[in-house]
Amino acid sequence: MDLAELILDDSLINVLVVERLKLLSEGKTQKGTEAIKQGVAREREIMKQLEEIDAAAQAAAADPKAKAPKVTKGGPNPEQLNSELNEIRSFKATGWILIGYPQQLSQAKLLE
């Protein structure tokens, strides 16, 4: 096999691309669907808690004579909740987008 045949060999190109991607991703972990679902559920909980805190603050501001809402020690702190919410929402890329590859149907079939 000469160099031109090696370059046109789709299976060799696929092997090289896949091996390169494996090297690039060594040691990186990917979030599973279960972790993503847990993050979404926690995000909803945080949003609900922040809405309750905001509603209580608005009610206290609207009626200064009313009793202030009880604040329990160890209860939700808006700054901590916002920090956790930002951490959940931060995007951590763990995959690849192959631009310009595969270029041929045979390459795509071999990648499967």
C-alpha positions as CSV (number, residue, x, y, z in Angstrom):
1,M,0.0,0.0,0.0
2,D,1.4,3.4,-0.9
3,L,0.9,6.7,0.9
4,A,-2.0,7.8,-1.4
5,E,-3.9,4.6,-0.7
6,L,-3.4,5.0,3.1
7,I,-4.7,8.5,3.0
8,L,-7.9,7.4,1.2
9,D,-8.4,4.4,3.5
10,D,-11.6,5.4,5.4
11,S,-11.1,2.8,8.2
12,L,-7.6,4.1,8.9
13,I,-8.8,7.7,9.1
14,N,-11.7,6.6,11.5
15,V,-9.3,4.7,13.7
16,L,-6.9,7.7,13.9
17,V,-9.8,10.1,14.7
18,V,-11.3,7.9,17.4
19,E,-7.9,7.3,19.0
20,R,-7.1,11.0,19.0
21,L,-10.5,11.7,20.7
22,K,-9.8,9.1,23.3
23,L,-6.4,10.7,24.1
24,L,-8.0,14.1,24.4
25,S,-10.7,12.9,26.8
26,E,-8.5,10.8,29.1
27,G,-9.3,11.4,32.7
28,K,-12.4,13.5,32.0
29,T,-15.7,12.4,33.4
30,Q,-19.1,12.8,31.8
31,K,-22.3,13.6,33.6
32,G,-24.8,10.8,33.3
33,T,-28.5,11.4,32.6
34,E,-29.2,10.7,36.3
35,A,-26.9,13.4,37.5
36,I,-28.5,15.9,35.0
37,K,-32.0,15.0,36.3
38,Q,-30.8,15.5,39.9
39,G,-29.4,18.9,38.9
40,V,-32.7,20.0,37.3
41,A,-34.6,18.9,40.4
42,R,-32.3,20.7,42.7
43,E,-32.5,23.8,40.5
44,R,-36.3,23.8,40.8
45,E,-36.1,23.5,44.6
46,I,-33.7,26.4,44.8
47,M,-35.9,28.5,42.5
48,K,-38.9,27.7,44.7
49,Q,-37.0,28.7,47.9
50,L,-35.8,31.9,46.3
51,E,-39.4,32.8,45.3
52,E,-40.6,32.2,48.9
53,I,-37.8,34.3,50.3
54,D,-38.6,37.1,47.8
55,A,-42.3,36.9,48.5
56,A,-41.7,37.1,52.3
57,A,-39.5,40.1,51.8
58,Q,-42.0,41.9,49.6
59,A,-44.8,41.2,52.2
60,A,-42.7,42.6,55.0
61,A,-41.9,45.7,53.0
62,A,-45.5,46.2,52.0
63,D,-46.8,45.9,55.6
64,P,-44.2,47.1,58.1
65,K,-46.6,46.5,61.1
66,A,-47.0,42.8,60.2
67,K,-44.9,40.3,62.0
68,A,-41.6,39.6,60.4
69,P,-41.2,36.1,59.0
70,K,-39.4,33.8,61.3
71,V,-35.9,33.1,60.2
72,T,-34.6,29.7,61.3
73,K,-30.9,29.2,61.9
74,G,-29.5,27.0,59.2
75,G,-32.3,28.0,56.9
76,P,-31.8,28.9,53.2
77,N,-29.5,31.8,52.7
78,P,-30.3,33.7,49.4
79,E,-26.5,34.2,48.6
80,Q,-25.8,30.5,49.1
81,L,-28.8,29.5,47.1
82,N,-27.8,31.8,44.2
83,S,-24.2,30.5,44.4
84,E,-25.4,26.9,44.2
85,L,-27.8,27.8,41.4
86,N,-25.0,29.3,39.4
87,E,-22.9,26.2,39.9
88,I,-25.7,24.0,38.7
89,R,-26.3,26.1,35.6
90,S,-22.6,26.4,34.6
91,F,-21.9,24.5,31.5
92,K,-19.0,22.1,31.4
93,A,-18.4,20.7,28.0
94,T,-17.4,17.1,27.9
95,G,-17.9,16.0,24.4
96,W,-16.9,16.7,20.8
97,I,-18.3,18.3,17.8
98,L,-16.7,16.9,14.7
99,I,-16.7,19.7,12.1
100,G,-16.0,18.6,8.6
101,Y,-15.8,14.9,9.5
102,P,-17.0,12.5,8.3
103,Q,-17.0,13.8,4.8
104,Q,-18.1,10.6,3.1
105,L,-20.9,8.2,3.7
106,S,-18.4,5.3,4.1
107,Q,-16.6,7.2,6.9
108,A,-19.9,7.8,8.7
109,K,-20.8,4.2,8.5
110,L,-17.4,3.2,9.9
111,L,-17.8,5.6,12.8
112,E,-21.0,3.9,14.0
